[in-house]
Amino acid sequence: MKTIRDIDIENKRVFIRVDFNLPMDGQGNITDDTRIKTVLETIEFARDKNARVILASHMGRPKGKSASGLSLLPAARRVGELLGQPVLFIDDCIGESAQAGVASMAPGEVALLENLRFHPGETENNDAFAKELASLCDVYINDAFAVSHRENASVCAITKHAPVFGAGFLIERELGWHKKAFKNPKRPFVALVGGAKISGKIEALKRLLETVDALIIGGAMANVFLKSKGYELGKSMVDDHCLDMARSVIKIAGNRGVDLLIPVDVAVAQRLEAGATAKNVLANEIPTDGMALDIGLETSGMYAKALGGAGTIVWNGPMGVFECEPFSRGTLDMARSVADSGAFTVVGGGETNAAVNRAGVAEKISYISTGGGAFLALLEGKILPGVAALA
């Protein structure tokens, strides 16, 4: 796989697929521009080579139709502010408007095309749509890691038509953390996995058990492990159809000598709402009218001890209902424990990334991935379609 530094882009039309699917408030203002900042290095590299830089992204799920609330115009303005130069906004991504807009560009200028998903061909990985996108450029660069697990036209099919293609610096960094964490990890290697459902992460758990020395479980998915041990969970969220999955993970961990840690106590409440009264109880003493909504204090200390001795840590998923204040403590505790561990640390997933930022420890994390689904796909050992297309 070539990267942008391996390709002659001097004075070329360079089409860069980015991920500007940005969070917005009700007034159409960007509330977090992290996804723009993560690709500035690639954009500036191309601009400094006098390339005509054509940025393309999706925004939301407009289902193949134009939607004013999902326009990328605010993103174009913010990119211009961060670059310190105006960014041309082109009101379509294909057709006469796109062709004319790109043709008007001077060397070193940057443009952003309108939302790719305003056309159904994007999510359909349509070849004809991809060919139209490719006609805008001399070089195609994928730097949208967060969508590289999807077979979309601007990620996969476009490489069949672009004269030259490669990866941007963000994708290079994302693949780099994966290689460092899994190819030759500094041990002990500890994985911390939380979130709501074990069903969506079972393949990641099984793959992690091939590599890690310890696997720590949190979030509602931990309830399945607790119930598989015969514990009564009251009104807690439990995927009963996943009990065999949990038993399988327990068996594999035992066979491979992996230390599997599940909660010994939990924070429970009668209602899931802000201001609810949380009570710390042993995992086998959850009341019939209670819901386990966070890991308990003893569990938090036990997990912190395991993380403190780690050489490599990979974390995906919160330890409780992180978005509800009474039940965020366990997740924030883990954020601080991961940051203070002294290990090579990798964090990925929207809520997990939010946790390290909310805990004020983001700068102490070795690498914060920009991907959610793509991050999980790498944990599962999958080859991302968007990366495979660059080979």
Buried (B, 14 or more C-beta within 10 A) or exposed (E): BEBBBEBEBEEBBBBBBBBBBBEBEEEEEBEEBEBBEBBBBBBBBBBEBBBBBBBBBBBBEBEEEBBEEBBBBBBBBBBBEBBEEBBBBBBBBBEEBBBEBBEEBEBBBBBBBBBBBBBBBBBBBBBEBBBBBBBBBBBBBBBBBBBBBBBBBBBBBBBEBBEBBBBBBBBBBBBEBBEBBBEEBEBBBBBBBBBBBBEBBBBBBBBBBEBBBBBBBBBBBBBBBBBBEEBEBBBBBBBEEBBEBBBBBBEBBEEEEBEBBBBBBBBBBBEBEEEBEBBBBEBEEBEEEBBBBBBBBBBBEBBBEBBBEBBBBBBBBBBBBBEBEBBBBBBBBBBBBBBBBEBBBBBBBBBBBBBBBBBEBBEBBBBBBBBBBBBBBBBBBBEBBBBBBBE
